Amino acid sequence: MTDSSALDPEDRKIVTLARSARARNGVPEGAAVRDETGRTYVAGTVELDSLRLSALRTAVAMAVASGAKSLEAAAVVSGAEAVADEDRAAVRDLGGPATPVLLAGLDGVVHTTVTAG
């Protein structure tokens, strides 16, 4: 388990944004990513008949669509025990294999940090 209070303030910020997106939109997951300039992109799970995206893949897509060239970090708030391989791949595609991905429970407490690699 990672002590959320020990997180870098910028990492704590993206966890808070991810948790807020999940709660505000009433979706299973919320996610946020921070690009190379410090801008953040926040998203929730997308579940349409014709389109299904995890919150993290949606946040990465928003970053790309907004012109981000790289990612510094990513966070997802979910009831899942692990970050899905497809989600880590999306972060890796933009941020590289060393990009940290923080996984927090529904309470916002980070319990796992992995790399996108």
C-alpha positions as CSV (number, residue, x, y, z in Angstrom):
1,M,0.0,0.0,0.0
2,T,1.2,3.5,-0.8
3,D,0.6,6.2,1.7
4,S,-1.3,8.8,-0.3
5,S,-0.2,11.6,2.0
6,A,3.4,10.7,1.1
7,L,2.7,11.3,-2.6
8,D,4.1,14.2,-4.6
9,P,1.6,17.0,-4.5
10,E,1.2,16.8,-8.3
11,D,0.5,13.0,-8.1
12,R,-2.0,13.6,-5.3
13,K,-3.7,16.1,-7.5
14,I,-4.3,13.7,-10.4
15,V,-5.6,11.1,-7.9
16,T,-8.1,13.6,-6.5
17,L,-9.1,14.7,-10.0
18,A,-9.6,11.0,-11.0
19,R,-11.7,10.4,-7.9
20,S,-13.8,13.5,-8.6
21,A,-14.5,12.5,-12.2
22,R,-15.7,9.0,-11.1
23,A,-18.0,10.5,-8.5
24,R,-19.3,13.4,-10.6
25,N,-20.1,11.2,-13.6
26,G,-21.3,8.1,-11.7
27,V,-19.0,5.8,-13.7
28,P,-17.0,2.7,-12.6
29,E,-13.6,4.4,-13.0
30,G,-12.1,7.9,-13.1
31,A,-8.7,8.7,-14.4
32,A,-6.3,11.6,-14.9
33,V,-3.0,12.1,-16.7
34,R,-0.4,14.8,-16.5
35,D,1.5,15.8,-19.6
36,E,5.0,17.1,-20.1
37,T,3.9,20.7,-19.5
38,G,2.0,19.9,-16.3
39,R,-1.5,20.1,-17.9
40,T,-4.0,17.5,-16.7
41,Y,-6.6,15.6,-18.5
42,V,-9.5,14.0,-16.6
43,A,-12.0,11.4,-17.8
44,G,-14.4,8.7,-16.7
45,T,-15.3,5.4,-18.2
46,V,-17.1,5.7,-21.6
47,E,-19.8,3.1,-22.1
48,L,-21.8,3.7,-25.3
49,D,-23.4,1.0,-27.5
50,S,-20.8,1.8,-30.2
51,L,-17.8,2.8,-28.0
52,R,-16.3,1.4,-24.8
53,L,-13.2,2.9,-23.3
54,S,-11.7,2.7,-19.8
55,A,-11.3,6.0,-18.0
56,L,-7.5,5.8,-18.4
57,R,-7.6,5.2,-22.1
58,T,-10.1,8.1,-22.4
59,A,-7.8,10.4,-20.5
60,V,-4.9,9.5,-22.7
61,A,-6.9,10.1,-25.8
62,M,-7.9,13.5,-24.5
63,A,-4.3,14.3,-23.9
64,V,-3.3,13.3,-27.4
65,A,-6.3,15.2,-28.9
66,S,-5.1,18.3,-27.0
67,G,-1.6,18.1,-28.4
68,A,0.3,16.4,-25.5
69,K,3.6,15.0,-26.6
70,S,4.4,12.9,-23.5
71,L,3.0,12.0,-20.1
72,E,4.6,12.5,-16.7
73,A,2.2,10.4,-14.7
74,A,-1.2,8.7,-14.7
75,A,-3.8,7.8,-12.1
76,V,-6.9,5.7,-12.0
77,V,-9.5,5.3,-9.3
78,S,-11.2,2.0,-9.6
79,G,-12.5,-1.0,-7.7
80,A,-10.1,-3.2,-9.8
81,E,-7.1,-4.9,-8.2
82,A,-4.7,-4.1,-11.1
83,V,-4.3,-1.7,-14.0
84,A,-5.4,-3.4,-17.2
85,D,-2.7,-4.2,-19.7
86,E,-4.5,-2.2,-22.4
87,D,-4.5,0.9,-20.1
88,R,-0.8,0.6,-19.3
89,A,-0.2,0.2,-23.1
90,A,-2.0,3.5,-23.8
91,V,0.0,5.3,-21.2
92,R,3.2,3.7,-22.5
93,D,2.4,4.7,-26.1
94,L,2.4,8.4,-25.1
95,G,4.6,8.5,-22.0
96,G,7.1,5.7,-22.4
97,P,7.6,2.5,-20.4
98,A,8.8,4.3,-17.2
99,T,5.7,6.5,-16.8
100,P,4.2,5.8,-13.3
101,V,0.6,4.7,-13.1
102,L,-1.0,5.1,-9.7
103,L,-4.0,2.8,-8.9
104,A,-6.3,4.1,-6.1
105,G,-9.3,2.4,-4.6
106,L,-12.7,4.0,-4.6
107,D,-11.7,5.8,-1.4
108,G,-8.9,7.6,-3.2
109,V,-6.1,5.8,-1.3
110,V,-3.3,4.7,-3.7
111,H,-2.6,1.0,-3.2
112,T,-0.4,0.3,-6.2
113,T,2.0,2.1,-8.4
114,V,3.3,0.4,-11.5
115,T,5.1,1.6,-14.6
116,A,3.5,1.7,-18.0
117,G,6.3,-0.6,-19.3
